[in-house]
């Protein structure tokens, strides 16, 4: 094994710097250090395409700018494996002196995860930088800054993974911590980490304008995923938090970067809870998993899409938003929860889920919206799917009312008892739908609602598909998504809802102005199911 000490004892070139470039082939080193012995030492170690450099385990500590010099390692291609051994701590501008050290990964791979002692310290005494602009960096975690030292983590591209060993005498924390006047800046790429935080009393700052942070661990209820920074800002390209199936919370206050409308995006399965005292980001998008707001002040325009969920379950009873748009999204709530929207709102393909069913026939305010909803949003709320098991003889109900005096629309939600319709034509016969004699008051029309009892005569004969127009003002309908067949023939072409009707009288009514079709089939002697789909 070879010893490589670059720029450590005035051994530098005419420009005051000593270089050692790895470009092709393999090198196994017993010592790898740069700029570590004197304040005038300056060592630069580029690792380029074709190089495969390993700093073996149990060799020596890994130091850059140990005693005040300048130490730089740049991985632009190839592979650099740093394995200082379980008895040695890696230090970048962190041993003694006030020098400068930087590790840059712009291509290739820097792997610093095997046989290392705990965390990598950056800038504890001097100025230390970790930069990822491309390629991949793997590390056991970084501790940035000292009591007064400046250091920075910067990522504009590539992938960084905090993924060292988690067992042993010196387990890897797999996180990023900051103190002093340190900073974390993200403008691109993806950072995989257990958590990111600033220590108590730190003046460290966090800023993201295009970065993605992916959670690697579900943390306990007392450990936040992002926390502690003096300031944390989201730029126009924003901060994306990918929970990746994990459940985590953010206690860090977040705000827009100066002069821009910031963006916060939640992606991936799992739940992200924002428990910050203040969440003041212009735009928030939830397009994966679940987002929950705590009791702090929230000021944001929220979009829920791509099957994602906004949940108020177990959180604040009243959630206030600047604006709300739900497109193919779910609103999950405790009975009695309310969402107040102080600006515009729009809805399309909405699901509603109660944590527990509210008291039957007690309607409660659910949404209070500034202004009047457009027709498309009104239809979407009428068609909202209740993803709860409802008792026979009940249905989910939404009631919307616009108050011209206050300029607000109030939407109530609840579970109601089914009621017979006085203006209905009841199915009584057998055979074809369009046969007038099979109905108590003739075939349903645009002014006559179709109604069904639990024990009609001749339920053994059903019409599998029929176009029908009935009043759009009838809104009592609810059920869960159901796989269904018509006597064994699946109807997979249309998104449909199922309605089970048992004893007593119940009814189906049209949720919008569009035509749709019915499928009716017998369940047992006293009940049958109506399935409809928009055509």
N, C-alpha and C positions, 0 to 999 in steps of 0.2 A: 504494500500500500504506500502511496505517496503523500507527502505533506505539501499543501498549497496554502501559502500565506502571501496575499497580494497587497502591496502598499502598506506593509506593517512597520517597517523600520527605515524610512526614507528611501526605500527601494522603488522609486517611481521614475517615470520617463521624463523627457524634456518638458512636457506640459504639466508636470507635477502629478501625474497619475500613472498608476501601474495597471496594466491590463493582462488578463489571461482569458482567452476566448476558447470555448469548447464548440467545435463545429461538427465533427464526424467521429464515429467510433465510441468506445467505452472507456470510462475512467473511474477507478475506485480510489477514493481518497481517505486517508486517516485523519487529516486536519483540513478544514476548509474555513478560511477566515479572510476578512478584507478590512483594511483601515483600522487595525485594532491596537497598535502599539504607541504611536505618537500622534500628536495633534496635526502634524503635517502629512501623515500617511493618507493616501487616497488609493483605494483598490477597487477595480471594476472587473466583474466576472460575467460576461455574456455567455449564455447557453443557447446555441443555435440549432437549426435543423440537422438531424442526423446524429446529434450528441446523446449519449446515455451516461449520465454522471451520477454516481452514488457516493454519498458520504456515509460510510458503514456505521452500524450500531456499535455502541460501547467504545467509541473512539475518543471523542473529546466534545466539549461544548461547541455550539454553533454561535459565533459572534460576528456581528457587523458593527463597526465603529465602537469597539469595546472601550477604548481609552481616549476618545475624542477625535479620532480621524474620520474619514469619509469611507463608507463601505457600501457598494452597490452591487446587487445581483440582478441580472435581467434575463428572464427566460423568454426567448422569442421563438423557440422551436425546440424539438427534442424533448428530453426528460431530465429533470434534476430531482433526485431523491435525497432528502436530508434526513439522516437517521443518527442523531447525536448520542443516543443511548439513554436508558431509563434513569441514569444517575446525573444527567446533565440538563440544565435548563437552557433553552434557546433564548438568546438576547439580541435584540436589534436596537442599537443606540440606547442600551439599557444597563450596561455594566457600571462604567464610571465615565466621567467627562461629559462634555456637552457637544459631541460631534453630530454627524449627519449620517443616516443610513436609510437605504431604500431597497425594497424588493418589488420588482415589476414583472408581471406575467402578461405577455401580449400574445403568446402562442405556446404550443406545446403543453407540458405538464410540470408543475412544481408539486411534489408529494412530500409532505412533512408530517406524516401521520404515524409512521412505525417507530417503535422503540424511542419514544421521546418522553420527556418529563413534563407532565401537565401542560401548561399553556405556554405560548410564545409571547414574551414581553417585548413591547415596541415603544421606544421613546420614553423609558422611565427616567433617564437622566439627560438624554440628548433629544434630537428631533428624528423621529422614525416614521417611515411611510410604507404602507402596503398598497400596491396599485394592481388592479386586475382590469385589463383592457381587452383581453381575449384569452384563448386557451383555457386551462383549468388549474386551479389552485386547491390543494387539499391540505388541511391543517387541523391541529387539535384545538384550535381556538386562539384568539389574540387578546392580550390585555394592553390597551393603549394608554400612554401618558403617565406622568408622575404628578407630584404635588403642584409643580409649576411648568412641567415640560409640555411641549407641543408635539402632537403626533396625529396621524390621519389614516383612516381607511378610505380608499377611493375605488369605486368600481364603475366602469362604463360599458363593459361587455364581458363575454366569457362566463365561466361558472366558477364559483368559489364554494367549497364544501367544508364545513367544520365537522370533521368526521374521524377524530382520533379514537384510540381505544378508550373504553369506558370503565375498565376494571384495572385492578392492580394498586400498588402503593401510591402512584401518582396518576390518578385517572384524568383523562382529557375532559375538560368542561364543555368543549364543542360550542362555544359561544363567543361573542364579542363584547368586551367591557371597556369603558372609557372613563378617564378622570383627568384632572387638570384642565388644560385648554384644548383638549383633543376634539376631533370631528369625525363624523361618518357621513360620506357623501356618495350617493348612488345616482347614476345617470343612465344605467343600462345593465344588462347581464342579470344573472340570478345568483343570489346569495342564500345558501342552505345553512341554517343555523338553529341551535336550540333556543337562543334568545339574544337580544341586543339591549344593553342597558348602560347608563352612566351611573357611576357611584355617587353616593350622597355627598353633597358639597361641591360637586363638579360643575364647571362652567362649560362642559362639552356640549356640542351642538350636533343635530341630525338634520340632514336635508336630502330629499329624494326628488328627482325630476326624470323619471323613467326607469327606476330600479324596481326589481322584484325580490322580495324576501320570502323564502319558503321555510315553513316550520318543519322541524325534524322530530319534535317530541311533543306529546301532550303533557303540559305542565300542571302542577298542582294548583289549587285554588288561590294560593298566596304568592305565586311566582308569575309576574307578567312577562309577556313576550317582548314588548318594547316599553321602556320606562326610563325615567330619571334624567333626561336631557334638559338643559336649560331652555333650549328652544328646539322645536322639530317642525319642519316645513315641508309642504307638498307643492311641487311646481306644476306647470301646465300638463306635463307628461306624467306626473304623479308618482305615487307609491302604490305598488301592488303587493298585497299580502296573500300568499297562497298557503292556506292551512293544510292542504294535502292530506285530508282525512284526520287531522289533529284538532283538538279543542284547546284554544288559547285565548288569552285576553290581553288587551293593550291598555295600559293605564297612562301612557304618555299623552299629554296635551298636543294636539295637532292643529296647524293653521296653514293658510295659504302662504306661499313664498311672496315676497314683496312685489307688488305690481301685477300679479297674475291671478287668474282663477285656478285654484289648485284642484287636483284630482286624487281621490283615494279609491282603490279598487280591491275588492275581496273576491278571490277565485279559489277553486279547489273545494273538495268535500270537507266536511268538518265545520265547526262553529267558531267564529271570531266574535268576541264580546268587546265592545268599546266602552271601557269603564272610566275614561278620562274625565277630569273635571270639566274640560272644555274641548269640544270637537268642532272646529270652525274651518271646514274645508268646503270650498264652493260646490264641488261635485263629488258624489259618491256613487259607485257602480257595484252592484252585487250580482255576479254572473256565475256563482258556484257556491254550494254549501249554504250556510246560514250566517246572517249578521244580526247581532243583538246590541242595542244601546243600553247603557246603564242609566244611572240617575243624573249624570252630568248634563251640562248645557250642550245642546246639539244645534248646529246651524249648517245645513247642507241641503242640496237638492239631490234626492235619492232616486236611483233607477234600479229596479229589481227585474232580472231577466234570466233567460236560459235555464229555467227550472229552479232558480235559487229562491231563498226564503228570507224575508224580514220577520224577525221574531221579537215579540214583546213578552214572551212567556218568562215568568220569574223575574222580570225586569221592571222598569218604571211603568206605573199605571198609565201615564200620559206621555207620549212621545211626540215632540214637535219637530216638524221638518219645514224647510223652505219651499220644497216642491216634491212631488212624488209621481213616479211613472212605474207601473207594473205591467210587464209584457211577458206572458208565460212565466209567472212567478207566484209565490205563495206568501200569504200573510198569516202568521201563526200568532195566536193571542190567548191570554187568559180571559175568562168571562169578565166583562167590565173594563177591559183595556180600551184605550182610545188613542188614535193617531190624529194629531192636529196638523193640517197642512196649510201654511200661511201664504201659499202661492198656488200656482196651477197644479192640476193633477190629471193623469190620464191612465186608463186601464184597458187591458186586452188579455184575455185568457187568464183569469184570476182563480186561484184556489184559496180557500179559507179553512184553517184548522184550529179548533179549540183545544186547549190543553185538557180541559174537562168540559162536558156539556153544560151550557147555562140552563137556568130554570126555564122550563117550557112555558111559552106564551109571555115571557118577559123580554121585551126588546130593549136593547141598550145602545147608546151612541157608540159608533165604531170608528167612523171617519168624519171629521169636520174639515171642510175644504173651503178655501177662499174662492168665491166665484161659483159659477154654474158649470156643471160637467157638460162636455159635448155629447152628442147622441151616441157615438161609438162607445164611449166610456160607460154611459148609462146602460147600453145593451150588454156590455161586458160584465158589469156588476149584476145585472139580472141573470146572467148565465153563470155566475160564479159557482164553482163546484165546492161543496162542503165535504172535505175528506175525513169525516167522522162517521162512525156507525150510529145511525139515528134509530130510535125506537119506532116500531110499526105505528102508523097513524100519526107520525110527525114529519115535519120537513123543515129544512133550513130556510130562512127568509131574510131578505135585505129590503129595506124601505128607505127610499131617498126623498128628501124634501128640500127645495130651495127657498130661502127666505129673502125676498127682495129688500126688506128693510136692513138686514145685516149684511146682505151680499154674500151669504155663506150657504153651502150645501151640507146638510147633515144626513149621514147614512147610518141607519140603525141595523143591527144584526141580532139574530136570535133563532130559536127553534120554536116552531108553532105547531099546534094541533091541526091536523087536516080537517077541513070543513067542506061540506057539500056545496056545490054551486047551484044557485037558483036558476041561472040562465043556461044551464048545461043540457046537452042531449046525451042521455045515458045509454051505454051499450047494453042491449038486452037480447040481441038475436044471435044467430050463428050464420057463418058464410062470409060473403064479401062485405068489405068495409063500406063500399059505396051503395049498398042496398038500404034504402030508406027505412024499411021495416025492421032493420036490426038496431034501430035507435029509437029512444022514447020520443024524440021531437025531430026526427029526420036527421039526415047526414050533417055533421058539423060543417059550418061555413065560417066566413070571416067574422060573423057576429054571433056565432053559436059555439060554445066551448065543448070539447069532448070530455065526458066524465065516465068513470067506470066504478061498478060496485064489486065487492069481493066475491059475490056469488051470482054472477049473471048466468042466464041460460045459454047453453051451447058454447062454453069456453074452449071446447075441443077443436073448434075451427077458427083459424086466425089468418089475418092478412099480413104477409111478411113485409111489404114495402108499399107505402102510400104517401103521396104528396098532399099536404094539407095547409090551409091558411086559417089561423085563429087569432084572436086579438092579442096584440103585443103588450097590452096593459096588464095581462095576467102574469104575475111573476112568482107564484108559489111553486118552487121546484127545488129539489136538492137530491144528491146521492153521491156515491163514490164512483170512480172509474171502474168499470166492470168488464171482464171478458164474457162475452155472451154468444149464444148461438140461437138460431131459429130452427128448432127440431134437428139439431146436430150440424147445421150449416153455419160456419163462422162468418161474421160480418166484420172483416178487418179493414175494409176500405175507408170507413168513416170513424172519426172520433165520436164515441157515443157515451151516453149516460144510462144508468139503469134505475128503475123505480119499482120497488116491490110494494104491492098493494094487497093487504090481507083483509081482515074482517072490516065491516063498515063501508062507508062511502069515501072515496078519495077522487082526485082528479089530476089530469095533466093539462098544463096550459103552455102556450107558445112563449119562448124567451126572447124572440127578436122578430124582425120583419121578414126574415128569410124563410123560404120554404124548407121543410124538413120531412123526414120519413119516420114512420112508426114500425116497430117490431113488437108484436104481442105474443106471448106464449105462456102456457099454463105451467105453474109450479106444483101445485097440488090441488086438492078439491076446493080449497077456499081462497086461494091466492094465485095471482099471475103477475108477470113482469112486463112493463112497457119499456121499450128501448127506443130512443130516437136519435137521429143524427141530422145535422144541417146539410142540406143538399147543395 
